[in-house]
């Protein structure tokens, strides 16, 4: 049950976790070649000025380290990364500069570790250790083996020992499995022991430094998935092994995430906080998320008990020339996208702006038949079979919104809206939009919200005979877009269910009707 009455705990509201490869790509607009210390400091200043409380540069992935040199793990030898060589040759590690400047700006800095990245960048290492491999997946190491855990621990412990970081974050999203898939769920005692070992190490270093060092865990978006992978969050939280949990999809923002399950777990402890993740890419689209989209996602996070939010794959805004064909370049979005943090870190500023919820397939089967790197991901949808007339299918969507009792849309005799616009020039109200693939102009449907039927004349139908082309987003065959005002009742705060029934079809019509895309648009009154 989502009440919306839980206040965020603590003072940390925004954690920005950064992909190490996003800083340089193929261009020099952010970090020059060679990179200077001032460019590194300026990056940190912009992150802090944007409003991040905590910055997590990922310093390890795929058997390689970044932003420092070590005899325990080789440096990433990529063309773009070599721009950091001169500064490291001089004896200064970029990570030192990151930490120093973050503290000067009053911002925490944690070192991020991808726990089992499978990008296959460091092929030679894994070829030298074939017995360490997750053979079912063709890459990644098997944490079942003590020698693997010792090797990983040696890499992790060096960073807080050498650098004045405020802790570390383990990213278990890159890429899910740390154990063989068939036995992963049974290996949670092994990973729990590893987490205890890391916690003990951090406490030892923290005692020497005179402060507590944080351990954060970036994990899948359900407790069931966590258990499937062998991550016993209940033990990690109850034993005070971790200081925060960041539930994160593998690449997209999950507006329907069951945040309350994590909230109940973390609130059972006075020292573990909850920061669900926002990510930049619109699922199935070539666009990136807008501030309205982020406000909607974070509204749901706070409404279900989160203490703040975090980012993952947010760095598309900073990739510049590398992906400029698909994303706005630096002149458009950097450092503007970092400035979004000021809005997203406060429940009041989130609620004060327009919100656009996207309930789109995160990993549709037609585009990802094998799931995500060996991970099967369910694809929620409502299916109406023409062979089963009057069958009701439903689609769950979550909006932590106090919906209006009515939406006023006054018009003059020409049909022109005559009411007030809000500060962004939009008509105040709440609208629900869903797309019914295969539903044609000769089909008749009944629509309900939470079991209460919506009068047919309140649902607007728009028929797209040609479907949707790839350049507009996820390609769709012919479909009908349905729009209606959303009020309370029948809508409620939290989980809602769109119900659809197929009442009649043109003779000879074939194919199922599928609803797997739904959006809710909230325009506030201000």
GULUMDO-260053 format. One line per field, with one value per residue (C-alpha): residue number from 1; residue in three letters; chain; y, x, z. Coordinates in Angstrom, 2 decimals, decimal comma. Each point is the difference from the previous one (the first is absolute). Layout:
N
nr: [NUM  ...]
rest: [ALA  ...]
kette: [A  ...]
v: [Y  ...]
u: [X  ...]
w: [Z  ...]
END
This chain:
526
nr: [1  2  3  4  5  6  7  8  9  10  11  12  13  14  15  16  17  18  19  20  21  22  23  24  25  26  27  28  29  30  31  32  33  34  35  36  37  38  39  40  41  42  43  44  45  46  47  48  49  50  51  52  53  54  55  56  57  58  59  60  61  62  63  64  65  66  67  68  69  70  71  72  73  74  75  76  77  78  79  80  81  82  83  84  85  86  87  88  89  90  91  92  93  94  95  96  97  98  99  100  101  102  103  104  105  106  107  108  109  110  111  112  113  114  115  116  117  118  119  120  121  122  123  124  125  126  127  128  129  130  131  132  133  134  135  136  137  138  139  140  141  142  143  144  145  146  147  148  149  150  151  152  153  154  155  156  157  158  159  160  161  162  163  164  165  166  167  168  169  170  171  172  173  174  175  176  177  178  179  180  181  182  183  184  185  186  187  188  189  190  191  192  193  194  195  196  197  198  199  200  201  202  203  204  205  206  207  208  209  210  211  212  213  214  215  216  217  218  219  220  221  222  223  224  225  226  227  228  229  230  231  232  233  234  235  236  237  238  239  240  241  242  243  244  245  246  247  248  249  250  251  252  253  254  255  256  257  258  259  260  261  262  263  264  265  266  267  268  269  270  271  272  273  274  275  276  277  278  279  280  281  282  283  284  285  286  287  288  289  290  291  292  293  294  295  296  297  298  299  300  301  302  303  304  305  306  307  308  309  310  311  312  313  314  315  316  317  318  319  320  321  322  323  324  325  326  327  328  329  330  331  332  333  334  335  336  337  338  339  340  341  342  343  344  345  346  347  348  349  350  351  352  353  354  355  356  357  358  359  360  361  362  363  364  365  366  367  368  369  370  371  372  373  374  375  376  377  378  379  380  381  382  383  384  385  386  387  388  389  390  391  392  393  394  395  396  397  398  399  400  401  402  403  404  405  406  407  408  409  410  411  412  413  414  415  416  417  418  419  420  421  422  423  424  425  426  427  428  429  430  431  432  433  434  435  436  437  438  439  440  441  442  443  444  445  446  447  448  449  450  451  452  453  454  455  456  457  458  459  460  461  462  463  464  465  466  467  468  469  470  471  472  473  474  475  476  477  478  479  480  481  482  483  484  485  486  487  488  489  490  491  492  493  494  495  496  497  498  499  500  501  502  503  504  505  506  507  508  509  510  511  512  513  514  515  516  517  518  519  520  521  522  523  524  525  526]
rest: [UNK  UNK  UNK  UNK  UNK  UNK  UNK  UNK  UNK  UNK  UNK  UNK  UNK  UNK  UNK  UNK  UNK  UNK  UNK  UNK  UNK  UNK  UNK  UNK  UNK  UNK  UNK  UNK  UNK  UNK  UNK  UNK  UNK  UNK  UNK  UNK  UNK  UNK  UNK  UNK  UNK  UNK  UNK  UNK  UNK  UNK  UNK  UNK  UNK  UNK  UNK  UNK  UNK  UNK  UNK  UNK  UNK  UNK  UNK  UNK  UNK  UNK  UNK  UNK  UNK  UNK  UNK  UNK  UNK  UNK  UNK  UNK  UNK  UNK  UNK  UNK  UNK  UNK  UNK  UNK  UNK  UNK  UNK  UNK  UNK  UNK  UNK  UNK  UNK  UNK  UNK  UNK  UNK  UNK  UNK  UNK  UNK  UNK  UNK  UNK  UNK  UNK  UNK  UNK  UNK  UNK  UNK  UNK  UNK  UNK  UNK  UNK  UNK  UNK  UNK  UNK  UNK  UNK  UNK  UNK  UNK  UNK  UNK  UNK  UNK  UNK  UNK  UNK  UNK  UNK  UNK  UNK  UNK  UNK  UNK  UNK  UNK  UNK  UNK  UNK  UNK  UNK  UNK  UNK  UNK  UNK  UNK  UNK  UNK  UNK  UNK  UNK  UNK  UNK  UNK  UNK  UNK  UNK  UNK  UNK  UNK  UNK  UNK  UNK  UNK  UNK  UNK  UNK  UNK  UNK  UNK  UNK  UNK  UNK  UNK  UNK  UNK  UNK  UNK  UNK  UNK  UNK  UNK  UNK  UNK  UNK  UNK  UNK  UNK  UNK  UNK  UNK  UNK  UNK  UNK  UNK  UNK  UNK  UNK  UNK  UNK  UNK  UNK  UNK  UNK  UNK  UNK  UNK  UNK  UNK  UNK  UNK  UNK  UNK  UNK  UNK  UNK  UNK  UNK  UNK  UNK  UNK  UNK  UNK  UNK  UNK  UNK  UNK  UNK  UNK  UNK  UNK  UNK  UNK  UNK  UNK  UNK  UNK  UNK  UNK  UNK  UNK  UNK  UNK  UNK  UNK  UNK  UNK  UNK  UNK  UNK  UNK  UNK  UNK  UNK  UNK  UNK  UNK  UNK  UNK  UNK  UNK  UNK  UNK  UNK  UNK  UNK  UNK  UNK  UNK  UNK  UNK  UNK  UNK  UNK  UNK  UNK  UNK  UNK  UNK  UNK  UNK  UNK  UNK  UNK  UNK  UNK  UNK  UNK  UNK  UNK  UNK  UNK  UNK  UNK  UNK  UNK  UNK  UNK  UNK  UNK  UNK  UNK  UNK  UNK  UNK  UNK  UNK  UNK  UNK  UNK  UNK  UNK  UNK  UNK  UNK  UNK  UNK  UNK  UNK  UNK  UNK  UNK  UNK  UNK  UNK  UNK  UNK  UNK  UNK  UNK  UNK  UNK  UNK  UNK  UNK  UNK  UNK  UNK  UNK  UNK  UNK  UNK  UNK  UNK  UNK  UNK  UNK  UNK  UNK  UNK  UNK  UNK  UNK  UNK  UNK  UNK  UNK  UNK  UNK  UNK  UNK  UNK  UNK  UNK  UNK  UNK  UNK  UNK  UNK  UNK  UNK  UNK  UNK  UNK  UNK  UNK  UNK  UNK  UNK  UNK  UNK  UNK  UNK  UNK  UNK  UNK  UNK  UNK  UNK  UNK  UNK  UNK  UNK  UNK  UNK  UNK  UNK  UNK  UNK  UNK  UNK  UNK  UNK  UNK  UNK  UNK  UNK  UNK  UNK  UNK  UNK  UNK  UNK  UNK  UNK  UNK  UNK  UNK  UNK  UNK  UNK  UNK  UNK  UNK  UNK  UNK  UNK  UNK  UNK  UNK  UNK  UNK  UNK  UNK  UNK  UNK  UNK  UNK  UNK  UNK  UNK  UNK  UNK  UNK  UNK  UNK  UNK  UNK  UNK  UNK  UNK  UNK  UNK  UNK  UNK  UNK  UNK  UNK  UNK  UNK  UNK  UNK  UNK  UNK  UNK  UNK  UNK  UNK  UNK  UNK  UNK  UNK  UNK  UNK  UNK  UNK  UNK  UNK  UNK  UNK  UNK  UNK  UNK  UNK  UNK  UNK  UNK  UNK  UNK  UNK  UNK  UNK  UNK  UNK  UNK  UNK  UNK  UNK  UNK  UNK  UNK  UNK  UNK  UNK  UNK  UNK  UNK  UNK  UNK  UNK  UNK  UNK  UNK  UNK  UNK  UNK  UNK  UNK  UNK  UNK  UNK  UNK  UNK  UNK  UNK]
kette: [A  A  A  A  A  A  A  A  A  A  A  A  A  A  A  A  A  A  A  A  A  A  A  A  A  A  A  A  A  A  A  A  A  A  A  A  A  A  A  A  A  A  A  A  A  A  A  A  A  A  A  A  A  A  A  A  A  A  A  A  A  A  A  A  A  A  A  A  A  A  A  A  A  A  A  A  A  A  A  A  A  A  A  A  A  A  A  A  A  A  A  A  A  A  A  A  A  A  A  A  A  A  A  A  A  A  A  A  A  A  A  A  A  A  A  A  A  A  A  A  A  A  A  A  A  A  A  A  A  A  A  A  A  A  A  A  A  A  A  A  A  A  A  A  A  A  A  A  A  A  A  A  A  A  A  A  A  A  A  A  A  A  A  A  A  A  A  A  A  A  A  A  A  A  A  A  A  A  A  A  A  A  A  A  A  A  A  A  A  A  A  A  A  A  A  A  A  A  A  A  A  A  A  A  A  A  A  A  A  A  A  A  A  A  A  A  A  A  A  A  A  A  A  A  A  A  A  A  A  A  A  A  A  A  A  A  A  A  A  A  A  A  A  A  A  A  A  A  A  A  A  A  A  A  A  A  A  A  A  A  A  A  A  A  A  A  A  A  A  A  A  A  A  A  A  A  A  A  A  A  A  A  A  A  A  A  A  A  A  A  A  A  A  A  A  A  A  A  A  A  A  A  A  A  A  A  A  A  A  A  A  A  A  A  A  A  A  A  A  A  A  A  A  A  A  A  A  A  A  A  A  A  A  A  A  A  A  A  A  A  A  A  A  A  A  A  A  A  A  A  A  A  A  A  A  A  A  A  A  A  A  A  A  A  A  A  A  A  A  A  A  A  A  A  A  A  A  A  A  A  A  A  A  A  A  A  A  A  A  A  A  A  A  A  A  A  A  A  A  A  A  A  A  A  A  A  A  A  A  A  A  A  A  A  A  A  A  A  A  A  A  A  A  A  A  A  A  A  A  A  A  A  A  A  A  A  A  A  A  A  A  A  A  A  A  A  A  A  A  A  A  A  A  A  A  A  A  A  A  A  A  A  A  A  A  A  A  A  A  A  A  A  A  A  A  A  A  A  A  A  A  A  A  A  A  A  A  A  A  A  A  A  A  A  A  A  A  A  A  A  A  A  A  A  A  A  A  A  A  A  A  A  A  A  A  A  A  A  A  A  A  A  A  A  A  A]
v: [0,00  3,36  2,75  2,92  1,01  -1,12  2,92  -0,36  -0,77  1,45  2,91  -1,77  0,31  -0,39  -2,50  0,39  -3,21  0,51  -2,43  0,27  -0,08  2,94  2,61  0,06  -2,07  1,07  3,76  2,50  2,51  -1,19  -1,34  1,12  -2,18  0,03  0,66  2,67  0,04  3,08  -1,86  -2,79  2,50  1,83  -3,22  -0,55  3,63  -0,39  -3,20  1,73  3,19  -2,11  -1,10  -3,50  -0,88  -2,99  -0,75  -3,55  -0,24  -3,65  -0,91  -3,72  -2,15  -3,22  -0,71  3,55  3,14  3,65  3,33  -1,53  -2,44  -3,14  -3,10  -2,05  0,77  1,41  3,40  0,22  0,33  1,70  2,74  2,60  -0,92  0,61  3,72  -0,60  -1,55  3,24  1,06  -3,48  -0,09  3,09  -1,95  1,41  -2,31  1,48  -1,65  2,07  3,18  -1,21  -0,67  3,22  2,18  -1,83  0,63  3,61  0,31  -1,67  -3,14  -3,64  -2,14  -3,77  -2,28  -2,18  -3,64  -1,99  -3,37  -2,16  2,08  -2,09  2,48  -2,32  2,85  -1,69  -3,26  -0,98  -0,16  -2,35  -2,13  -0,39  -1,12  -2,27  -1,81  3,27  0,58  -0,20  -2,56  0,18  3,70  -0,06  2,75  1,34  -1,70  -2,60  1,29  -3,56  -0,36  1,28  1,13  2,23  1,61  0,53  1,59  2,32  0,93  0,93  2,45  1,48  0,46  1,92  2,97  1,14  -0,80  2,25  2,68  2,13  -1,26  0,06  -3,62  -2,27  -1,03  -3,52  -0,05  -3,43  1,14  -0,33  -2,73  -1,93  -3,43  -0,49  -3,74  -2,65  0,72  -3,47  0,26  3,74  0,13  -2,47  1,91  2,92  -1,08  0,37  3,53  0,94  -1,12  2,09  3,03  -0,60  -0,09  3,29  1,60  -1,02  1,46  3,29  0,23  -0,58  2,74  2,27  -0,35  1,10  2,97  0,90  -0,38  -2,61  -1,18  -0,80  -3,18  0,31  -2,75  0,54  -2,97  -1,20  1,54  -2,78  -1,95  -3,16  0,80  0,74  -3,42  -1,64  1,41  -0,98  3,44  -0,31  3,61  -0,89  -1,20  2,92  2,48  -1,73  -0,50  3,65  -1,07  2,63  3,65  0,33  -1,98  1,32  -2,18  0,41  -1,46  -1,23  3,03  1,82  1,89  -2,27  2,16  -3,08  -1,05  -1,51  2,45  -0,66  -3,49  1,53  2,81  -2,44  -1,80  3,05  1,74  -3,02  1,38  3,43  0,04  -1,25  2,37  -0,43  1,69  -1,50  0,86  2,21  -0,65  2,13  -2,06  -0,19  -3,74  -1,02  3,54  2,01  2,89  0,73  0,63  3,48  1,76  -0,70  -3,72  0,14  1,88  -2,71  -2,85  1,71  0,90  -3,74  -0,71  2,48  -1,04  -3,60  0,84  0,83  2,25  1,53  -1,13  -1,05  -0,02  -2,77  0,35  3,67  0,95  -0,05  3,71  0,27  -2,33  2,84  -0,86  -3,73  -0,27  3,37  -1,65  -1,28  2,34  3,75  1,17  1,73  3,47  -1,20  -2,11  0,49  1,15  0,61  -3,65  0,06  3,00  -2,21  -1,42  3,18  -0,72  -3,75  -0,10  1,68  -1,50  3,49  1,11  -3,33  0,42  3,65  -0,78  -1,82  -3,76  -2,48  -3,70  -2,55  -3,57  -1,44  -3,47  0,12  -3,10  -1,01  -3,49  1,06  2,12  -2,05  -3,66  -1,20  2,51  1,93  -1,75  -3,36  1,44  -0,71  3,07  -0,26  2,27  1,16  0,50  -0,35  -2,35  -0,22  -3,10  0,33  -3,64  0,97  2,83  2,14  -1,21  2,73  0,52  2,47  1,94  1,27  3,51  1,89  3,72  1,42  2,92  1,67  0,07  2,74  -0,79  1,51  1,59  3,28  0,74  3,03  0,82  2,81  -0,56  -0,70  -2,80  2,08  -0,53  3,07  -1,06  0,85  -1,34  -0,89  1,61  -2,26  0,90  -3,29  -0,80  -1,21  -3,52  -3,68  -2,11  -3,73  -1,22  -3,64  -1,69  -3,06  -1,84  -1,72  1,96  1,43  2,64  -2,71  -1,54  0,93  -0,11  0,72  1,78  0,04  1,36  -2,22  -1,78  3,16  0,32  3,23  1,25  -0,64  3,67  0,90  -2,06  1,52  -2,42  0,85  -2,65  -0,29  -2,00  -0,03  -0,82  1,71  0,20  -0,66  3,63  0,87  -2,67  -3,67  -1,16  -0,98  -1,59  1,70  1,08  2,24  2,58  0,57  3,12  0,92  2,32  -1,69  0,98  -1,36  -2,00  -2,33  0,64  -0,41  0,96  -2,81  -3,08  0,23  -2,47  0,84  -2,55  -0,61  -2,24  -0,66  0,35  -0,39  -0,37  0,24  -3,36  -1,71  2,09  -1,94  0,26  0,79  3,50  0,84  2,89  0,37  3,76  2,42  3,57  2,37  3,75  2,29  3,77  1,78  3,16  2,78]
u: [0,00  1,42  -1,00  2,13  0,46  3,60  2,41  3,50  2,61  3,46  1,40  1,36  -2,46  1,95  2,72  1,56  1,70  2,09  1,02  3,78  -0,17  -2,39  2,56  1,94  -1,53  1,54  0,01  2,01  -2,68  -0,16  3,50  2,76  2,75  2,14  -2,30  0,89  -0,65  -2,19  -2,28  -0,43  -0,78  -2,48  -1,90  -0,39  -1,03  -2,78  -1,27  -0,06  -1,55  -2,74  -1,07  1,43  0,63  2,15  2,05  1,00  2,54  0,29  3,66  -0,10  -1,61  0,68  3,35  1,29  0,34  -0,49  1,22  2,94  2,84  0,54  2,16  -3,10  -2,08  1,04  -1,05  -2,61  2,04  -2,56  0,82  -2,18  1,24  3,64  -0,60  0,42  3,48  2,04  -1,60  0,50  3,57  0,61  -1,03  -3,52  -2,98  -3,25  -1,84  2,06  -1,16  -3,62  0,02  1,77  -2,32  -3,16  0,88  0,81  -3,50  -1,62  -0,92  0,57  2,01  -0,27  1,98  -2,24  0,76  -1,84  -0,18  -0,06  0,10  -0,30  0,89  2,88  2,49  2,80  -0,06  3,60  -0,48  -2,93  1,80  2,80  -2,50  -2,46  -0,84  -1,29  -2,54  -3,79  -0,05  -3,78  0,35  3,35  1,51  0,10  1,47  -1,49  -0,14  -0,57  3,80  1,98  2,85  -2,41  -1,31  3,55  1,02  -2,99  0,43  3,64  -1,10  -2,76  2,02  2,78  -2,19  -1,14  3,48  1,69  -2,61  -2,07  -3,33  -3,14  -0,77  -0,76  -3,01  -0,40  -1,86  -1,62  -2,01  3,13  -0,79  -2,20  1,47  2,94  -0,67  -0,98  -3,64  -1,26  1,33  0,12  -3,01  1,66  3,26  -1,21  2,08  3,15  -0,82  -1,14  3,40  1,72  -2,06  0,93  3,64  -0,29  -1,96  2,70  2,68  -1,86  -0,55  3,72  0,98  -2,74  1,24  3,42  -1,56  -2,34  -3,24  -2,44  0,61  -3,10  -0,82  -2,79  -1,57  -1,53  -2,33  -2,91  -3,45  -1,73  0,95  -0,87  2,64  2,52  -0,63  0,22  3,50  1,14  -0,22  -1,51  -1,00  -1,78  3,28  1,96  -2,43  -0,65  3,73  0,69  2,38  -1,26  -0,95  -2,29  -1,82  -0,48  -2,55  0,82  -1,21  2,73  -0,35  -3,34  -2,07  -2,68  -3,04  -1,84  2,75  -1,23  1,97  -2,07  1,50  3,46  -1,32  -1,44  3,34  2,24  -2,27  0,37  3,51  0,97  3,13  -0,96  -1,54  -1,80  0,87  -1,80  1,57  -0,98  1,62  0,21  -1,28  -3,72  -0,74  -0,20  0,65  2,85  -0,75  1,03  -2,14  -1,33  -0,13  -3,77  0,79  2,51  -2,38  -2,62  2,38  1,34  -3,55  -0,70  3,24  -0,73  -3,67  1,01  2,51  3,34  2,49  1,23  1,05  3,12  1,11  1,23  0,84  -0,81  3,20  -1,47  -0,41  3,78  1,03  0,11  1,57  -0,04  -3,79  -0,98  -1,97  -2,50  0,33  0,23  3,58  1,80  -1,20  -3,58  0,17  3,31  0,04  -3,76  -0,90  2,08  -2,05  -3,11  1,28  -1,07  -3,61  0,04  1,57  -2,94  -3,53  -1,54  1,75  -0,80  -3,69  -0,02  0,75  -1,74  0,50  -0,08  -0,10  1,25  -1,23  1,76  1,50  3,47  1,24  -2,58  0,50  0,06  3,07  1,60  -0,94  2,81  -0,77  2,92  3,40  -1,48  -2,62  -3,65  -2,16  -3,82  -1,89  -3,30  -2,94  -3,77  -1,09  -3,49  -0,62  -2,64  -0,92  -1,02  -2,56  -0,73  3,17  1,44  3,76  1,74  3,23  1,39  1,41  1,25  -0,57  0,57  -2,28  -2,89  -2,23  -2,60  -3,68  -0,60  1,89  -1,50  0,51  -2,22  -0,37  -1,53  -2,43  2,96  1,30  2,97  1,18  -0,86  1,37  3,24  3,39  2,69  3,45  1,35  -2,87  -1,86  -3,61  -0,28  -1,35  0,90  -0,20  0,41  1,19  0,28  0,80  -1,93  2,03  -2,27  -3,09  -1,62  -2,67  -2,65  0,73  -2,00  1,51  -1,07  2,48  0,04  2,27  0,22  -3,18  -2,07  -1,01  0,82  -2,88  0,80  -0,43  2,78  2,60  1,53  1,31  2,74  0,70  3,56  -0,40  3,74  1,06  3,06  3,35  3,33  1,05  -2,90  0,86  -0,73  -1,44  -3,66  -2,42  -3,40  -1,46  -2,56  0,97  -2,64  -0,14  -2,12  0,00  1,11  -1,79  -0,58  -2,11  0,54  3,77  1,81  3,31  2,48  -0,74  -2,79  -1,29  -1,11  -2,59  -0,89  -2,67  -0,53  -3,74  -0,18  2,12  -0,44  -0,76  3,21  2,21  3,02  2,79  0,11  -0,35  2,97  0,36  3,56  0,57  -1,68  0,80  -1,40  0,48  -0,45  -0,12  -0,03  -1,93  2,50]
w: [0,00  -1,03  2,40  -1,11  3,64  0,50  0,14  -1,47  2,63  0,36  -1,98  -3,09  -2,89  -3,26  -0,87  -3,45  -1,13  -3,10  -2,75  -0,33  -3,79  -0,22  0,94  -3,20  -2,79  -3,27  0,57  2,00  0,95  3,65  0,67  -2,33  -1,41  2,04  2,95  2,53  3,74  -0,46  -2,43  2,54  2,74  -2,22  -0,63  3,75  0,51  -2,54  1,62  3,38  -1,40  -1,56  3,46  0,45  3,63  -0,91  -3,08  -0,94  -2,82  -0,98  0,34  -0,86  -2,69  -1,89  1,68  -0,60  2,08  -0,94  1,37  1,87  -0,53  2,01  0,01  0,93  -3,07  -3,40  -1,27  -2,73  -3,19  -2,26  -2,56  1,70  3,45  -0,87  0,39  3,75  -0,38  0,24  3,28  1,44  -1,31  2,11  3,10  0,46  -0,40  -1,37  2,89  2,44  -1,72  -0,09  3,76  0,92  -2,06  1,11  3,64  -0,77  -1,48  3,03  -1,95  0,93  -2,40  -0,11  -2,31  -2,16  -0,86  -2,66  1,67  -3,12  -3,14  -3,18  -2,72  -0,97  -0,16  1,91  -1,95  0,66  3,76  -0,24  -2,56  2,55  2,66  -1,82  3,24  1,50  -2,76  0,21  -2,76  -0,61  -0,79  -1,78  2,13  3,54  3,06  2,32  3,58  1,18  -0,20  3,02  -2,26  -1,95  3,17  1,32  -3,30  -0,05  3,66  -0,60  -2,71  2,14  3,19  -1,73  -0,89  3,48  1,28  -2,59  -0,64  2,38  -1,38  2,15  -0,80  -2,91  -2,07  -1,38  -3,32  -0,29  -3,05  -2,14  -0,81  2,37  0,50  2,34  0,22  -2,56  -0,90  0,96  3,56  0,63  2,33  2,38  0,23  2,13  3,05  -2,11  -1,12  3,51  1,34  -2,67  1,03  3,66  -0,95  -1,87  2,84  2,48  -2,25  -0,38  3,75  0,58  -2,45  1,30  3,56  -1,15  -1,81  2,82  -1,96  -1,26  -3,58  -2,04  -1,89  -2,56  -2,11  -3,44  -0,52  -2,21  0,38  1,96  3,09  -1,93  -2,63  2,72  1,57  -3,42  -0,48  3,50  1,60  3,49  0,60  3,24  1,48  -1,43  1,58  3,33  0,62  -0,93  -2,75  -2,45  0,39  -2,99  -2,68  -3,54  -1,89  -3,69  -3,29  -2,33  -2,27  0,32  2,55  1,44  0,84  1,31  2,43  3,28  2,11  3,12  0,43  0,25  2,18  2,52  0,13  0,29  2,51  2,28  0,54  1,27  -2,14  -3,48  -2,53  -3,31  -3,32  -3,06  -3,35  -2,89  -3,40  -3,11  -2,95  -0,80  -0,35  -3,66  -1,19  -1,48  2,37  3,55  3,04  0,66  3,36  0,01  -0,30  2,83  2,25  -0,58  0,83  3,12  1,09  0,03  1,87  2,77  0,09  0,77  2,73  -1,65  1,76  -3,25  -3,45  -1,87  -3,61  -2,28  -3,69  0,42  -1,79  -3,49  0,61  0,27  -2,82  -2,49  -3,34  0,69  -0,40  -1,39  -2,83  2,56  2,96  0,53  0,04  2,85  -0,98  0,54  3,12  1,84  2,72  -0,23  0,71  3,18  1,12  -0,02  3,29  1,82  -0,95  0,46  3,44  1,76  0,17  -0,06  -3,19  -1,64  0,82  -1,11  -3,67  -2,85  -0,08  -2,87  0,93  -2,53  0,41  -3,03  -0,56  1,53  -1,82  -2,67  -1,35  -3,65  0,68  2,78  -0,63  2,28  2,75  1,42  -0,10  0,89  2,37  -0,87  0,60  -0,02  -2,35  1,59  -2,32  -0,30  -2,80  -1,49  -2,08  -2,67  0,64  3,57  -0,36  3,04  1,76  2,27  -0,06  2,26  0,27  3,31  0,18  3,03  0,58  3,47  -0,76  1,77  -3,08  -0,54  0,36  -3,43  -2,89  -1,19  -3,68  -0,80  -3,70  -2,01  -2,87  -2,32  2,24  1,18  3,59  2,10  3,39  1,79  -1,06  2,50  0,21  -2,76  -2,34  0,43  0,81  3,62  0,40  -0,16  -3,14  -0,58  -3,40  -1,05  -3,31  -1,11  -2,63  -2,53  1,02  -3,15  -0,66  -0,38  3,40  3,08  3,49  3,57  2,26  3,79  2,71  3,07  -1,06  -0,51  -3,63  -1,81  -2,20  -3,66  -0,91  2,46  -1,88  -3,11  -2,66  -2,50  -2,69  -1,33  -3,18  -0,77  3,54  1,46  -1,83  1,70  -0,16  2,32  2,55  0,41  -3,37  0,20  -2,48  -0,49  3,35  1,65  2,57  2,67  2,18  3,01  2,98  3,21  3,20  3,50  0,05  -1,78  0,16  3,32  1,57  -0,73  -2,08  -2,57  -2,55  -3,52  -1,10  -3,65  -1,56  -3,71  -0,61  -3,75  -3,11  -3,73  -1,54  -1,00  2,30  1,21  2,51  3,70  1,36  2,23  2,44  1,22  -0,16  2,36  1,01  2,61  -0,42  3,01  -0,60  3,35  0,85  0,60]
END
